[in-house]
Amino acid sequence: MKQAIDLHKIGEKLEFNDARERSNGQRSEGIMTLGPGKKGPGAHKHTLQTEGFEVIGGQMVAVVNGKEIVANAGETIIVQPGESHTFVNGSATEPLVAKFWYEPALNTEWMLQTMGEDAMKNGGDWANMSLLPTMFMFYKLRYEYRFAGMPFWLQDVILGIGAGIAKLTGAAKKVPLPESLPQSHQMVRQGQAVTVN
């Protein structure tokens, strides 16, 4: 069983199932619960993955490439690779419960599990994650995960500096990298494929 990421302070819970293992890395999936009126992650992009949400209970209000989409129980939102997206629980009184998935799985599940475990140790809030290990992780995953609204080159500079400091101080050792993370790979930078080491 995978550890549930229970961020009680902000009313968020993530529970991954064994889809990654069953599908040989083709799909990662789980169940997300978000408390009444709570916000999901800041706007971001998955450069190489499709992400989907099937609302089980409550209401999801997503913003995908600047367009607001409202989904209620039984409805699905699909986010294509490279699309900026974020979401909130559209209800002030009931939790949002949704099935979510990534295709292909890549390393997003590992990232969320690792950051979530750190956030739980530090009080149950994403905002309390350890800075340098988090910057190191985001730098390592820059080919598949990007923050929206900031040029990729600037993200590379900021996260690269943080990752370098994490290596120098030993903070990077707190982040056990998955075997699936390639040493050299293709990433998408503002629509162009670039080889990264």
C-alpha positions as CSV (number, residue, x, y, z in Angstrom):
1,M,0.0,0.0,0.0
2,K,1.2,3.5,-0.8
3,Q,1.1,6.1,1.9
4,A,-1.8,8.5,1.7
5,I,-0.8,12.1,1.6
6,D,-3.0,13.6,4.3
7,L,-2.4,17.4,4.5
8,H,-4.9,18.0,7.3
9,K,-3.9,21.6,7.8
10,I,-5.2,22.6,4.4
11,G,-7.9,19.9,4.0
12,E,-6.3,18.0,1.1
13,K,-5.7,14.3,0.7
14,L,-4.1,12.3,-2.2
15,E,-4.3,8.5,-2.4
16,F,-2.5,6.8,-5.2
17,N,-3.5,3.2,-6.3
18,D,-1.4,0.6,-8.1
19,A,-2.2,1.8,-11.7
20,R,1.4,2.7,-12.3
21,E,2.6,-0.8,-11.5
22,R,-0.3,-2.5,-13.3
23,S,0.1,-0.5,-16.5
24,N,3.9,-0.7,-16.6
25,G,4.2,3.1,-16.3
26,Q,1.6,4.0,-18.8
27,R,-0.8,5.5,-16.3
28,S,-0.7,6.8,-12.7
29,E,-4.0,7.4,-10.8
30,G,-5.5,8.1,-7.5
31,I,-8.3,9.8,-5.5
32,M,-8.0,13.4,-4.4
33,T,-10.1,15.1,-1.7
34,L,-10.1,18.8,-1.3
35,G,-11.8,20.6,1.5
36,P,-14.7,23.1,1.1
37,G,-13.5,26.3,-0.7
38,K,-9.9,25.1,-0.8
39,K,-7.5,25.7,-3.7
40,G,-5.5,23.1,-5.6
41,P,-2.0,23.7,-6.8
42,G,-0.9,26.9,-8.5
43,A,-1.1,27.1,-12.3
44,H,1.3,24.6,-13.8
45,K,1.9,22.5,-17.0
46,H,2.7,18.9,-17.6
47,T,4.8,19.1,-20.8
48,L,4.6,15.4,-21.7
49,Q,1.5,14.1,-19.9
50,T,-2.3,14.2,-20.3
51,E,-4.0,14.8,-16.9
52,G,-7.6,13.9,-16.2
53,F,-10.1,14.5,-13.4
54,E,-13.3,12.7,-12.9
55,V,-15.4,14.4,-10.2
56,I,-16.9,11.8,-7.8
57,G,-18.5,14.3,-5.4
58,G,-18.7,18.1,-5.1
59,Q,-17.7,20.6,-7.7
60,M,-14.4,21.3,-9.4
61,V,-13.8,24.7,-10.9
62,A,-10.7,24.5,-13.2
63,V,-8.9,27.1,-15.2
64,V,-7.3,25.5,-18.3
65,N,-5.3,27.8,-20.6
66,G,-7.3,30.8,-19.1
67,K,-10.7,29.2,-19.7
68,E,-12.9,28.4,-16.6
69,I,-14.4,24.9,-16.7
70,V,-16.9,23.7,-14.0
71,A,-17.4,20.0,-13.5
72,N,-19.9,18.3,-11.1
73,A,-20.2,14.7,-10.0
74,G,-20.0,12.4,-13.0
75,E,-18.2,14.9,-15.2
76,T,-14.6,14.8,-16.4
77,I,-12.0,17.5,-17.2
78,I,-9.1,16.6,-19.5
79,V,-5.9,18.7,-19.6
80,Q,-3.6,18.1,-22.6
81,P,0.2,18.3,-22.4
82,G,1.5,21.8,-22.2
83,E,-1.8,23.3,-21.1
84,S,-1.7,25.6,-18.1
85,H,-4.1,24.6,-15.4
86,T,-5.2,25.0,-11.8
87,F,-8.4,24.3,-9.9
88,V,-10.4,25.0,-6.7
89,N,-13.2,23.3,-4.8
90,G,-16.3,25.2,-6.1
91,S,-18.3,24.5,-3.0
92,A,-18.0,26.3,0.3
93,T,-19.8,23.5,2.2
94,E,-18.8,20.1,0.8
95,P,-15.5,18.5,-0.1
96,L,-14.4,17.9,-3.6
97,V,-13.7,14.2,-4.3
98,A,-12.2,13.4,-7.7
99,K,-10.3,10.6,-9.4
100,F,-7.2,11.9,-11.1
101,W,-4.7,10.4,-13.5
102,Y,-1.6,11.1,-15.6
103,E,-0.8,9.4,-18.9
104,P,2.0,8.4,-19.2
105,A,2.8,8.1,-15.5
106,L,6.4,9.4,-15.8
107,N,7.5,10.8,-12.4
108,T,4.6,12.9,-11.1
109,E,3.5,10.3,-8.6
110,W,7.0,10.0,-7.2
111,M,7.1,13.9,-7.0
112,L,3.8,14.2,-5.2
113,Q,4.5,11.3,-2.8
114,T,7.9,12.7,-1.9
115,M,6.8,16.3,-1.5
116,G,3.6,15.2,0.4
117,E,5.6,13.1,2.9
118,D,7.8,16.1,3.5
119,A,4.8,18.4,3.9
120,M,3.2,16.0,6.4
121,K,6.4,15.9,8.5
122,N,6.4,19.7,8.5
123,G,2.8,20.4,9.7
124,G,0.5,19.1,7.0
125,D,0.8,22.0,4.4
126,W,2.4,22.2,1.0
127,A,3.7,25.6,2.0
128,N,5.9,24.0,4.7
129,M,8.0,21.8,2.4
130,S,11.8,21.9,2.8
131,L,12.9,24.5,0.3
132,L,16.2,23.2,-1.1
133,P,15.1,19.5,-1.5
134,T,12.0,20.8,-3.2
135,M,14.0,23.0,-5.6
136,F,16.3,20.1,-6.4
137,M,13.3,17.9,-7.2
138,F,11.6,20.5,-9.4
139,Y,14.9,21.0,-11.3
140,K,15.3,17.3,-11.9
141,L,11.7,17.1,-13.2
142,R,11.9,20.3,-15.3
143,Y,11.4,18.3,-18.5
144,E,7.9,17.1,-17.4
145,Y,6.6,19.7,-14.9
146,R,6.6,23.5,-15.3
147,F,5.2,26.5,-13.4
148,A,2.8,28.5,-15.6
149,G,3.4,32.2,-16.1
150,M,7.1,32.1,-15.8
151,P,9.5,31.6,-18.8
152,F,11.1,28.2,-18.8
153,W,14.6,29.7,-19.0
154,L,14.0,31.7,-15.8
155,Q,12.7,28.6,-14.0
156,D,15.9,26.8,-15.1
157,V,18.1,29.5,-13.6
158,I,16.2,29.8,-10.3
159,L,15.7,26.1,-9.8
160,G,19.2,25.4,-11.0
161,I,20.8,27.6,-8.4
162,G,18.6,26.0,-5.7
163,A,19.5,22.5,-6.9
164,G,23.2,23.5,-6.9
165,I,23.0,24.8,-3.3
166,A,21.1,21.6,-2.4
167,K,23.9,19.5,-3.7
168,L,26.6,21.6,-1.9
169,T,24.8,21.5,1.4
170,G,23.8,17.8,1.3
171,A,20.1,18.7,1.1
172,A,19.8,16.9,-2.2
173,K,20.5,13.6,-0.4
174,K,17.1,13.9,1.3
175,V,15.5,13.3,-2.1
176,P,16.0,9.7,-3.2
177,L,15.6,9.9,-7.0
178,P,13.5,7.2,-8.7
179,E,15.2,4.7,-11.1
180,S,12.8,5.9,-13.8
181,L,14.3,9.4,-13.9
182,P,16.6,9.4,-16.9
183,Q,20.0,11.0,-16.8
184,S,19.6,12.6,-20.2
185,H,16.2,13.1,-21.9
186,Q,14.1,15.3,-24.1
187,M,12.2,18.1,-22.6
188,V,9.9,20.7,-24.1
189,R,11.0,24.3,-23.8
190,Q,8.4,26.8,-25.0
191,G,7.4,24.3,-27.8
192,Q,10.9,23.1,-28.7
193,A,12.5,19.8,-27.9
194,V,15.8,20.2,-26.1
195,T,18.2,17.5,-24.7
196,V,18.8,17.9,-21.0
197,N,21.4,16.2,-18.8
